[in-house]
Structure formats: structure tokens, C-alpha cells
Amino acid sequence: MEKTFKVLPPTMPNFVRFEKSVGLRQDGFQKDEGFDIANFTKEEAQDFAELMYRTFMEHWEKRKLKIGQK
């Protein structure tokens, strides 16, 4: 039996998360904070795309090792 399927592109973020210093406890947990990608310059967008690529490849390599060890 043979099956074929079309791979869908991953969901793209509209906002990126960023590192920030620890706030005051009374400020609470701010889970929806982010920076809108529409505010990136073209160079910043390319840098972020490269970060996404590197992050995926690192994840893929770790996953291959993990699955290969079973």
C-alpha cells in the first residue's frame, strides 16, 4: 500500500517573544507580551528567519538522535 500526502507549512507567528528582566510579583504573569513582526525591518525579518531555521535544524537533529536510540 502506498500513501501520499501534502505537507502543510508551519504556522507563522504574528508576534515574537523576547527576553526581559523579571518584573515585580504584583505585576502578575504577562503571557501575551510580544513584538509585532510587522515592525521588523527587512534585515530583522531575515535575521529572525535564520533563527527559525537554525532552531528547527537543532530540534530535528536532537529528535533524530532520540528516535534512533529506541
C-alpha positions as CSV (number, residue, x, y, z in Angstrom):
1,M,0.0,0.0,0.0
2,E,1.2,3.5,-0.8
3,K,0.1,6.7,0.7
4,T,1.0,10.2,-0.3
5,F,0.2,13.5,1.5
6,K,0.9,17.2,1.1
7,V,2.9,18.7,3.9
8,L,1.4,22.0,5.1
9,P,3.7,24.9,6.0
10,P,4.1,25.6,9.7
11,T,2.0,28.2,11.4
12,M,3.9,31.6,11.3
13,P,3.9,33.9,14.3
14,N,2.5,37.4,14.2
15,F,4.4,38.3,17.4
16,V,7.8,37.2,18.6
17,R,8.6,36.6,22.2
18,F,11.6,38.3,23.8
19,E,13.8,38.0,26.9
20,K,13.0,40.5,29.6
21,S,14.0,41.1,33.1
22,V,12.0,39.7,36.0
23,G,9.2,42.1,37.0
24,L,7.5,42.8,40.2
25,R,5.4,40.0,41.7
26,Q,2.3,42.2,41.9
27,D,2.5,42.8,38.1
28,G,1.4,39.2,37.6
29,F,2.3,36.9,34.7
30,Q,2.2,38.5,31.3
31,K,1.8,35.7,28.8
32,D,0.6,37.7,25.8
33,E,3.5,40.1,25.6
34,G,5.4,40.1,22.3
35,F,6.7,42.2,19.5
36,D,4.7,42.5,16.3
37,I,6.7,41.2,13.3
38,A,5.2,44.0,11.2
39,N,7.6,46.3,13.0
40,F,10.6,44.4,11.8
41,T,12.9,45.9,9.1
42,K,13.7,43.6,6.2
43,E,17.1,42.8,7.7
44,E,15.5,42.0,11.1
45,A,12.9,39.7,9.4
46,Q,15.8,37.9,7.6
47,D,17.7,37.5,10.9
48,F,14.6,36.1,12.6
49,A,14.0,33.7,9.7
50,E,17.6,32.5,10.1
51,L,17.0,32.0,13.8
52,M,13.9,29.9,13.0
53,Y,15.9,27.8,10.5
54,R,18.7,27.2,13.0
55,T,16.3,26.4,15.8
56,F,14.4,23.9,13.6
57,M,17.6,22.2,12.5
58,E,18.8,21.8,16.1
59,H,15.4,20.4,17.1
60,W,15.5,18.0,14.1
61,E,19.0,16.8,15.0
62,K,18.0,16.1,18.6
63,R,14.8,14.4,17.5
64,K,16.7,12.1,15.1
65,L,19.1,11.1,18.0
66,K,16.2,10.5,20.4
67,I,14.3,8.3,17.9
68,G,17.5,6.5,16.9
69,Q,18.1,5.4,20.4
70,K,14.9,3.5,20.8
